[in-house]
């Protein structure tokens, strides 16, 4: 049910890498919850379950903007951890909606912890900033720049391990027997709908007609399938 | 232009690769200042070859405060490398950096974070909700998003190296605004599509459609506050579920 030691190690490695992708190195957006949770699921052999958690987290992450020095929740490591543990917990499938609900709540809490740790890391990085009056050598610039990168990787890996541990503990403790699965599943689904729809605020009021056209097309597809 | 030819293909390639890590040492004192010096290092080594003192001073100057959208930092790095190759006085380079950092930040934030990224990720989410395999959705998102991302970095460095101080005029000529507007339209369309697909799973009842429509309206009204509202709703659902399971 829970990720094995080897799977947990892979999740930690992935968590470190997506933490880097979030800001420090690359920014290819592999760190988006939608992708990161799928990778977490892939690490335990069930990427489709991972991406289910990823879609919920992504919907609630769409309006988070990393502009300037703004503080914001960090989605990557939390999504890897939750995507991996949720996917592992569904072998065999049990209380899927309730498990997903707990996984998402853990991820949301971990995203805030991640955002706080990013802020602290940026304060820590100040010690590598600036330069003495005589200037710096290329080697010194590289050292000052790459040490924080290594710290960021370690931060992401630790955060992922914490997420795996906490979710694992909760899923092992909570008794889901008798849980109203359909009702809980509906709450999670409606949260996704509200989250996705909230993105319209990013695109502007003038684009409401496009939103309605998309909704009509989506309704037609949903009706026909 | 003759001075820039000393920054050959190898130097440009190393600058481009290093630009992917421009935010590696992000800090609250100099922001991405050290990152800019990290990108410029290969160019400055070439420009100041044989003069370690000048190289140290130049690198020291560029570790000072700088900020920009990370993808457009390559524009600034290219232009600064050109100015250094042309032996432009440091005061002029400092004024140039102060002048471009605001606009490079605003341009990138609006186009990439506000429009392109949500649009790309909604494409991937819509595909998976419509029944595509997980990797199709993830790959579609990454390909569409990174097409613009990689173009901005490569084009930015090349254009900065080519135009130097004239980069402002070049940036005004690029249709970033129109690209953002088109991405916003596509994003709004995809948001509607994804919301409808998420609201109505296979075989859903009329009440589920109605609840989905209400959730969409609520989501639009709440905007970014939807995150907190959804978290509260899910906590309540969890507590209610636990209570119901025991009764």
Boltz contact constraints between the chains, C-beta under 6 A:
constraints:
  - contact:
      token1: [A, 23]
      token2: [B, 23]
      max_distance: 6.0
  - contact:
      token1: [A, 24]
      token2: [B, 23]
      max_distance: 6.0
  - contact:
      token1: [A, 24]
      token2: [B, 24]
      max_distance: 6.0
  - contact:
      token1: [A, 25]
      token2: [B, 21]
      max_distance: 6.0
  - contact:
      token1: [A, 26]
      token2: [B, 20]
      max_distance: 6.0
  - contact:
      token1: [A, 27]
      token2: [B, 70]
      max_distance: 6.0
  - contact:
      token1: [A, 28]
      token2: [B, 146]
      max_distance: 6.0
  - contact:
      token1: [A, 29]
      token2: [B, 145]
      max_distance: 6.0
  - contact:
      token1: [A, 32]
      token2: [B, 121]
      max_distance: 6.0
  - contact:
      token1: [A, 34]
      token2: [B, 121]
      max_distance: 6.0
  - contact:
      token1: [A, 34]
      token2: [B, 124]
      max_distance: 6.0
  - contact:
      token1: [A, 35]
      token2: [B, 138]
      max_distance: 6.0
  - contact:
      token1: [A, 38]
      token2: [B, 134]
      max_distance: 6.0
  - contact:
      token1: [A, 38]
      token2: [B, 138]
      max_distance: 6.0
  - contact:
      token1: [A, 47]
      token2: [B, 134]
      max_distance: 6.0
  - contact:
      token1: [A, 48]
      token2: [B, 134]
      max_distance: 6.0
  - contact:
      token1: [A, 51]
      token2: [B, 134]
      max_distance: 6.0
  - contact:
      token1: [A, 55]
      token2: [B, 125]
      max_distance: 6.0
  - contact:
      token1: [A, 60]
      token2: [B, 227]
      max_distance: 6.0
  - contact:
      token1: [A, 60]
      token2: [B, 230]
      max_distance: 6.0
  - contact:
      token1: [A, 62]
      token2: [B, 118]
      max_distance: 6.0
  - contact:
      token1: [A, 63]
      token2: [B, 224]
      max_distance: 6.0
  - contact:
      token1: [A, 65]
      token2: [B, 113]
      max_distance: 6.0
  - contact:
      token1: [A, 67]
      token2: [B, 109]
      max_distance: 6.0
  - contact:
      token1: [A, 101]
      token2: [B, 234]
      max_distance: 6.0
  - contact:
      token1: [A, 101]
      token2: [B, 238]
      max_distance: 6.0
  - contact:
      token1: [A, 105]
      token2: [B, 234]
      max_distance: 6.0
  - contact:
      token1: [A, 108]
      token2: [B, 231]
      max_distance: 6.0
  - contact:
      token1: [A, 122]
      token2: [B, 26]
      max_distance: 6.0
  - contact:
      token1: [A, 122]
      token2: [B, 27]
      max_distance: 6.0
  - contact:
      token1: [A, 122]
      token2: [B, 28]
      max_distance: 6.0
  - contact:
      token1: [A, 125]
      token2: [B, 25]
      max_distance: 6.0
  - contact:
      token1: [A, 125]
      token2: [B, 27]
      max_distance: 6.0
  - contact:
      token1: [A, 126]
      token2: [B, 27]
      max_distance: 6.0
  - contact:
      token1: [A, 126]
      token2: [B, 28]
      max_distance: 6.0
  - contact:
      token1: [A, 126]
      token2: [B, 29]
      max_distance: 6.0
  - contact:
      token1: [A, 128]
      token2: [B, 25]
      max_distance: 6.0
  - contact:
      token1: [A, 129]
      token2: [B, 27]
      max_distance: 6.0
  - contact:
      token1: [A, 129]
      token2: [B, 29]
      max_distance: 6.0
  - contact:
      token1: [A, 129]
      token2: [B, 30]
      max_distance: 6.0
  - contact:
      token1: [A, 131]
      token2: [B, 60]
      max_distance: 6.0
  - contact:
      token1: [A, 131]
      token2: [B, 63]
      max_distance: 6.0
  - contact:
      token1: [A, 135]
      token2: [B, 56]
      max_distance: 6.0
  - contact:
      token1: [A, 135]
      token2: [B, 57]
      max_distance: 6.0
  - contact:
      token1: [A, 135]
      token2: [B, 59]
      max_distance: 6.0
  - contact:
      token1: [A, 135]
      token2: [B, 60]
      max_distance: 6.0
  - contact:
      token1: [A, 136]
      token2: [B, 59]
      max_distance: 6.0
  - contact:
      token1: [A, 136]
      token2: [B, 60]
      max_distance: 6.0
  - contact:
      token1: [A, 137]
      token2: [B, 56]
      max_distance: 6.0
  - contact:
      token1: [A, 138]
      token2: [B, 41]
      max_distance: 6.0
  - contact:
      token1: [A, 138]
      token2: [B, 45]
      max_distance: 6.0
  - contact:
      token1: [A, 141]
      token2: [B, 37]
      max_distance: 6.0
  - contact:
      token1: [A, 141]
      token2: [B, 38]
      max_distance: 6.0
  - contact:
      token1: [A, 141]
      token2: [B, 41]
      max_distance: 6.0
  - contact:
      token1: [A, 141]
      token2: [B, 59]
      max_distance: 6.0
  - contact:
      token1: [A, 144]
      token2: [B, 34]
      max_distance: 6.0
  - contact:
      token1: [A, 145]
      token2: [B, 24]
      max_distance: 6.0
  - contact:
      token1: [A, 145]
      token2: [B, 25]
      max_distance: 6.0
  - contact:
      token1: [A, 145]
      token2: [B, 34]
      max_distance: 6.0
  - contact:
      token1: [A, 145]
      token2: [B, 38]
      max_distance: 6.0
  - contact:
      token1: [A, 148]
      token2: [B, 24]
      max_distance: 6.0
  - contact:
      token1: [A, 148]
      token2: [B, 25]
      max_distance: 6.0
  - contact:
      token1: [A, 149]
      token2: [B, 24]
      max_distance: 6.0
  - contact:
      token1: [A, 178]
      token2: [B, 245]
      max_distance: 6.0
  - contact:
      token1: [A, 179]
      token2: [B, 241]
      max_distance: 6.0
  - contact:
      token1: [A, 179]
      token2: [B, 245]
      max_distance: 6.0
  - contact:
      token1: [A, 180]
      token2: [B, 241]
      max_distance: 6.0
  - contact:
      token1: [A, 180]
      token2: [B, 244]
      max_distance: 6.0
  - contact:
      token1: [A, 184]
      token2: [B, 237]
      max_distance: 6.0
  - contact:
      token1: [A, 184]
      token2: [B, 241]
      max_distance: 6.0
  - contact:
      token1: [A, 187]
      token2: [B, 233]
      max_distance: 6.0
  - contact:
      token1: [A, 187]
      token2: [B, 237]
      max_distance: 6.0
  - contact:
      token1: [A, 190]
      token2: [B, 215]
      max_distance: 6.0
  - contact:
      token1: [A, 191]
      token2: [B, 230]
      max_distance: 6.0
  - contact:
      token1: [A, 192]
      token2: [B, 198]
      max_distance: 6.0
  - contact:
      token1: [A, 193]
      token2: [B, 195]
      max_distance: 6.0
  - contact:
      token1: [A, 193]
      token2: [B, 198]
      max_distance: 6.0
  - contact:
      token1: [A, 193]
      token2: [B, 199]
      max_distance: 6.0
  - contact:
      token1: [A, 193]
      token2: [B, 212]
      max_distance: 6.0
  - contact:
      token1: [A, 193]
      token2: [B, 215]
      max_distance: 6.0
  - contact:
      token1: [A, 193]
      token2: [B, 216]
      max_distance: 6.0
  - contact:
      token1: [A, 194]
      token2: [B, 215]
      max_distance: 6.0
  - contact:
      token1: [A, 194]
      token2: [B, 218]
      max_distance: 6.0
  - contact:
      token1: [A, 194]
      token2: [B, 219]
      max_distance: 6.0
  - contact:
      token1: [A, 194]
      token2: [B, 226]
      max_distance: 6.0
  - contact:
      token1: [A, 195]
      token2: [B, 226]
      max_distance: 6.0
  - contact:
      token1: [A, 196]
      token2: [B, 191]
      max_distance: 6.0
  - contact:
      token1: [A, 196]
      token2: [B, 194]
      max_distance: 6.0
  - contact:
      token1: [A, 196]
      token2: [B, 195]
      max_distance: 6.0
  - contact:
      token1: [A, 197]
      token2: [B, 195]
      max_distance: 6.0
  - contact:
      token1: [A, 197]
      token2: [B, 216]
      max_distance: 6.0
  - contact:
      token1: [A, 197]
      token2: [B, 219]
      max_distance: 6.0
  - contact:
      token1: [A, 197]
      token2: [B, 220]
      max_distance: 6.0
  - contact:
      token1: [A, 198]
      token2: [B, 219]
      max_distance: 6.0
  - contact:
      token1: [A, 198]
      token2: [B, 223]
      max_distance: 6.0
  - contact:
      token1: [A, 198]
      token2: [B, 226]
      max_distance: 6.0
  - contact:
      token1: [A, 199]
      token2: [B, 118]
      max_distance: 6.0
  - contact:
      token1: [A, 199]
      token2: [B, 191]
      max_distance: 6.0
  - contact:
      token1: [A, 200]
      token2: [B, 188]
      max_distance: 6.0
  - contact:
      token1: [A, 200]
      token2: [B, 191]
      max_distance: 6.0
  - contact:
      token1: [A, 200]
      token2: [B, 220]
      max_distance: 6.0
  - contact:
      token1: [A, 201]
      token2: [B, 223]
      max_distance: 6.0
  - contact:
      token1: [A, 202]
      token2: [B, 114]
      max_distance: 6.0
  - contact:
      token1: [A, 202]
      token2: [B, 118]
      max_distance: 6.0
  - contact:
      token1: [A, 203]
      token2: [B, 184]
      max_distance: 6.0
  - contact:
      token1: [A, 203]
      token2: [B, 187]
      max_distance: 6.0
  - contact:
      token1: [A, 203]
      token2: [B, 188]
      max_distance: 6.0
  - contact:
      token1: [A, 204]
      token2: [B, 184]
      max_distance: 6.0
  - contact:
      token1: [A, 207]
      token2: [B, 184]
      max_distance: 6.0
  - contact:
      token1: [A, 207]
      token2: [B, 185]
      max_distance: 6.0
  - contact:
      token1: [A, 207]
      token2: [B, 188]
      max_distance: 6.0
  - contact:
      token1: [A, 210]
      token2: [B, 185]
      max_distance: 6.0
  - contact:
      token1: [A, 210]
      token2: [B, 188]
      max_distance: 6.0
  - contact:
      token1: [A, 210]
      token2: [B, 189]
      max_distance: 6.0
  - contact:
      token1: [A, 211]
      token2: [B, 188]
      max_distance: 6.0
  - contact:
      token1: [A, 211]
      token2: [B, 191]
      max_distance: 6.0
  - contact:
      token1: [A, 211]
      token2: [B, 192]
      max_distance: 6.0
  - contact:
      token1: [A, 213]
      token2: [B, 189]
      max_distance: 6.0
  - contact:
      token1: [A, 214]
      token2: [B, 189]
      max_distance: 6.0
  - contact:
      token1: [A, 214]
      token2: [B, 192]
      max_distance: 6.0
  - contact:
      token1: [A, 214]
      token2: [B, 193]
      max_distance: 6.0
  - contact:
      token1: [A, 215]
      token2: [B, 192]
      max_distance: 6.0
  - contact:
      token1: [A, 215]
      token2: [B, 196]
      max_distance: 6.0
  - contact:
      token1: [A, 217]
      token2: [B, 193]
      max_distance: 6.0
  - contact:
      token1: [A, 218]
      token2: [B, 193]
      max_distance: 6.0
  - contact:
      token1: [A, 218]
      token2: [B, 196]
      max_distance: 6.0
  - contact:
      token1: [A, 218]
      token2: [B, 197]
      max_distance: 6.0
  - contact:
      token1: [A, 219]
      token2: [B, 196]
      max_distance: 6.0
  - contact:
      token1: [A, 222]
      token2: [B, 196]
      max_distance: 6.0
  - contact:
      token1: [A, 222]
      token2: [B, 197]
      max_distance: 6.0
  - contact:
      token1: [A, 222]
      token2: [B, 200]
      max_distance: 6.0
  - contact:
      token1: [A, 225]
      token2: [B, 202]
      max_distance: 6.0
